[in-house]
């Protein structure tokens, strides 16, 4: 199977990253397959269905001057800074059911982290955690990538028509303490682990990207670089649709904003 592999270490604003991933989902509905590896300008992201206004303190977020965005996918809040983010978009009939695809992608990521020296495993299946439970990295939904029971990769998925998008954060360094700082009420224990902690040394974005690339290639077949004209089309589409992800109404109301 041939797919487009698009790595870019250029940090982009959160709204643009989410608009690009949404554009990849559209391309997958047309039968294309994509793997994108990317970086962020520091941004706090919320899951599509989170009760953001009730769960997170907008005044603290404003005082700290944080960039915020709401993802088109589910899940819970993530602080994006020192990480490599992956996005996979493909026709549904090529990746299986939601849990099958979720597991399969995490197996690729587990194998990639093992090549970097991390004793990564898939978390056992657990009771589903509600969207009102706080930070993404406070708990595992089961099937996610962990080291010593602590979460190294947090992912979310969206299915639309005949295609799916799954994207997620591979923590390279730093921590998720900022999510707790802006959370109202009880704050769950941070259960995250960075690759730096897992392997006892710094892991660069480029090193992690090579590991993920090779693991996906071993499992999914031949990768090709997208032609520059196609990347330009995607970026133009993301710029044209990005107003949604910059909208205060979308950020604070989420799925109820349409």
C-alpha positions as CSV (number, residue, x, y, z in Angstrom):
1,X,0.0,0.0,0.0
2,X,1.3,3.4,-1.0
3,X,0.7,6.5,1.2
4,X,2.0,10.0,1.5
5,X,4.5,10.7,4.3
6,X,4.7,14.4,5.3
7,X,7.2,15.2,8.1
8,X,7.7,18.8,9.0
9,X,9.5,20.0,12.2
10,X,8.3,23.6,11.6
11,X,6.2,24.6,14.6
12,X,2.8,25.8,13.4
13,X,0.0,27.5,15.4
14,X,-2.6,25.1,16.9
15,X,-5.5,26.3,14.7
16,X,-3.5,25.7,11.5
17,X,-2.4,22.2,12.7
18,X,-6.0,21.3,13.3
19,X,-7.2,22.7,10.0
20,X,-4.4,20.8,8.2
21,X,-5.4,17.5,9.9
22,X,-9.1,18.2,8.9
23,X,-7.9,18.7,5.3
24,X,-6.1,15.4,5.4
25,X,-9.4,13.7,6.5
26,X,-11.1,15.2,3.5
27,X,-8.3,13.8,1.3
28,X,-8.8,10.4,2.9
29,X,-12.5,10.5,2.0
30,X,-11.3,10.7,-1.6
31,X,-9.2,7.5,-1.1
32,X,-5.8,8.9,-0.2
33,X,-3.7,7.7,2.7
34,X,-1.6,10.2,4.8
35,X,0.9,10.1,7.6
36,X,1.9,13.6,8.9
37,X,4.6,14.2,11.5
38,X,4.6,17.7,12.9
39,X,5.3,20.2,15.7
40,X,3.4,23.0,17.4
41,X,3.8,26.5,18.6
42,X,3.1,26.2,22.4
43,X,-0.7,25.6,22.6
44,X,-3.3,24.2,24.9
45,X,-5.7,22.0,23.0
46,X,-9.1,20.7,24.1
47,X,-11.0,17.6,22.9
48,X,-14.0,18.1,20.7
49,X,-16.6,17.1,23.3
50,X,-15.0,18.4,26.5
51,X,-17.1,20.8,28.7
52,X,-14.3,23.3,28.4
53,X,-15.9,26.3,30.0
54,X,-16.9,24.3,33.0
55,X,-13.7,22.3,33.3
56,X,-11.0,25.0,32.6
57,X,-10.5,28.5,33.9
58,X,-10.6,30.9,31.0
59,X,-9.4,33.8,33.2
60,X,-6.2,32.0,34.2
61,X,-5.7,30.9,30.5
62,X,-6.0,34.6,29.5
63,X,-3.7,35.8,32.3
64,X,-1.0,33.3,31.2
65,X,-1.4,34.4,27.6
66,X,-1.9,30.8,26.3
67,X,-2.8,30.0,22.8
68,X,-5.8,27.6,22.8
69,X,-7.5,25.5,20.2
70,X,-10.2,22.8,20.2
71,X,-9.4,19.6,18.2
72,X,-11.8,18.1,15.7
73,X,-11.2,14.8,17.5
74,X,-12.3,13.7,20.9
75,X,-10.2,13.2,24.1
76,X,-9.2,15.6,26.7
77,X,-6.8,18.6,27.2
78,X,-3.1,18.4,26.2
79,X,-0.3,21.0,26.5
80,X,1.6,20.9,23.2
81,X,5.2,22.1,23.4
82,X,8.1,19.6,23.4
83,X,6.5,16.8,21.4
84,X,6.3,15.1,18.1
85,X,2.7,14.8,16.9
86,X,1.5,12.2,14.4
87,X,-1.6,12.2,12.2
88,X,-2.8,9.3,10.2
89,X,-5.7,9.7,7.7
90,X,-7.0,6.9,5.6
91,X,-10.2,5.2,4.3
92,X,-12.0,3.3,7.0
93,X,-12.1,0.0,5.1
94,X,-8.3,-0.1,5.2
95,X,-7.8,0.4,8.9
96,X,-10.6,-1.6,10.5
97,X,-13.0,-0.7,13.3
98,X,-12.3,2.2,15.7
99,X,-10.6,0.0,18.3
100,X,-8.7,-2.0,15.7
101,X,-7.3,1.1,14.1
102,X,-6.5,2.6,17.5
103,X,-4.6,-0.5,18.6
104,X,-2.8,-0.9,15.3
105,X,-1.5,2.6,15.2
106,X,-0.3,2.3,18.8
107,X,1.5,-0.9,18.0
108,X,3.4,1.0,15.4
109,X,4.2,3.8,17.8
110,X,5.2,1.3,20.6
111,X,7.6,-0.4,18.2
112,X,9.1,3.0,17.2
113,X,9.7,3.9,20.8
114,X,11.3,0.6,21.5
115,X,13.9,1.3,18.8
116,X,14.7,4.5,20.7
117,X,15.4,2.4,23.9
118,X,12.0,3.0,25.7
119,X,10.5,-0.2,27.2
120,X,7.1,0.8,25.7
121,X,3.9,-1.3,26.1
122,X,0.3,-1.0,25.3
123,X,-1.9,-0.2,28.3
124,X,-4.4,-2.8,29.3
125,X,-8.1,-2.1,28.5
126,X,-9.8,-0.2,31.2
127,X,-13.1,1.5,31.9
128,X,-13.6,4.4,29.5
129,X,-12.7,7.8,31.1
130,X,-15.3,10.5,30.6
131,X,-14.6,13.8,28.8
132,X,-15.0,15.7,32.0
133,X,-12.1,13.9,33.7
134,X,-9.4,16.5,33.0
135,X,-6.0,16.2,31.3
136,X,-5.5,13.6,28.6
137,X,-2.3,12.4,30.2
138,X,-3.9,11.9,33.6
139,X,-5.1,8.4,32.6
140,X,-5.1,5.9,29.9
141,X,-8.1,4.7,28.0
142,X,-6.5,1.4,27.3
143,X,-4.4,0.4,24.3
144,X,-2.3,3.6,24.5
145,X,1.5,3.6,24.7
146,X,2.9,3.5,28.2
147,X,6.2,3.0,30.0
148,X,6.0,1.7,33.5
149,X,2.2,2.4,33.5
150,X,2.8,6.1,32.6
151,X,1.5,7.5,29.4
152,X,4.0,8.5,26.7
153,X,1.5,8.9,23.8
154,X,-2.0,10.4,23.9
155,X,-4.3,10.0,20.9
156,X,-7.7,10.8,19.6
157,X,-9.7,9.7,16.6
158,X,-12.5,11.0,14.3
159,X,-14.5,9.1,11.7
160,X,-16.2,11.0,9.0
161,X,-18.0,9.4,6.1
162,X,-15.7,6.8,4.6
163,X,-12.5,8.0,6.3
164,X,-10.8,8.3,9.6
165,X,-8.3,10.6,11.2
166,X,-6.2,9.6,14.2
167,X,-3.6,12.0,15.7
168,X,-1.7,12.1,18.9
169,X,1.2,13.5,20.9
170,X,4.4,11.7,21.6
171,X,5.9,13.6,24.6
172,X,9.6,14.3,24.1
173,X,10.3,16.5,27.1
174,X,8.6,18.9,29.5
175,X,5.5,18.0,31.4
176,X,1.7,18.5,31.4
177,X,1.6,20.5,34.6
178,X,0.1,23.5,32.8
179,X,-3.2,21.6,32.2
180,X,-3.6,21.1,36.0
181,X,-2.8,24.8,36.5
182,X,-5.8,25.9,34.4
183,X,-8.2,23.1,35.6
184,X,-11.1,24.0,37.8
185,X,-11.9,21.8,40.9
186,X,-10.2,18.5,41.5
187,X,-7.1,17.9,39.5
188,X,-6.2,14.3,38.7
189,X,-2.6,13.1,39.1
190,X,-0.4,13.6,36.0
191,X,0.4,10.1,34.7
192,X,2.5,11.3,31.7
193,X,6.1,10.3,30.9
194,X,8.4,11.9,28.4
195,X,10.8,10.1,26.1
196,X,13.6,11.8,27.9
197,X,12.5,10.2,31.1
198,X,11.8,6.8,29.5
199,X,15.2,6.5,27.8
200,X,17.4,8.6,30.2
201,X,18.6,11.0,27.5
202,X,17.2,13.8,25.3
203,X,15.4,12.6,22.1
204,X,15.2,15.1,19.3
205,X,12.1,15.6,17.1
206,X,14.1,14.4,14.1
207,X,15.2,11.2,15.9
208,X,11.7,10.4,17.0
209,X,10.4,11.1,13.5
210,X,12.8,8.7,11.9
211,X,11.8,6.0,14.4
212,X,8.0,6.5,13.7
213,X,8.6,6.7,9.9
214,X,10.5,3.4,9.9
215,X,7.9,1.6,12.1
216,X,5.0,2.8,9.9
217,X,6.9,1.7,6.7
218,X,7.5,-1.8,8.2
219,X,3.8,-2.2,8.9
220,X,2.1,-0.2,6.1
221,X,4.3,-0.4,3.1
222,X,5.7,2.1,0.7
223,X,5.8,5.8,1.6
224,X,6.1,8.6,-0.9
225,X,6.7,12.3,-0.4
226,X,3.7,14.4,-1.3
227,X,4.5,16.6,-4.3
228,X,5.0,20.3,-3.3
229,X,2.0,21.3,-5.3
230,X,-0.2,19.0,-3.2
231,X,1.2,20.3,0.0
232,X,0.4,23.8,-1.2
233,X,-3.1,22.7,-1.9
234,X,-3.5,21.3,1.6
235,X,-2.1,24.5,3.2
236,X,-4.4,26.6,1.1
237,X,-7.4,24.5,2.1
238,X,-6.4,24.7,5.8
239,X,-6.0,28.5,5.5
240,X,-9.5,28.7,3.9
241,X,-11.1,26.6,6.6
242,X,-9.0,27.6,9.6
243,X,-11.4,30.3,10.8
244,X,-13.4,27.5,12.5
245,X,-10.4,26.5,14.7
246,X,-9.7,30.2,15.5
247,X,-13.3,30.9,16.5
248,X,-13.9,31.6,20.2
249,X,-17.3,30.0,19.8
250,X,-15.8,26.7,18.5
251,X,-13.0,26.8,21.2
252,X,-15.4,27.3,24.1
253,X,-18.5,25.6,22.8
254,X,-17.0,22.8,20.8
255,X,-19.3,20.3,19.1
256,X,-22.4,22.3,20.0
257,X,-21.0,25.1,17.8
258,X,-21.3,22.8,14.7
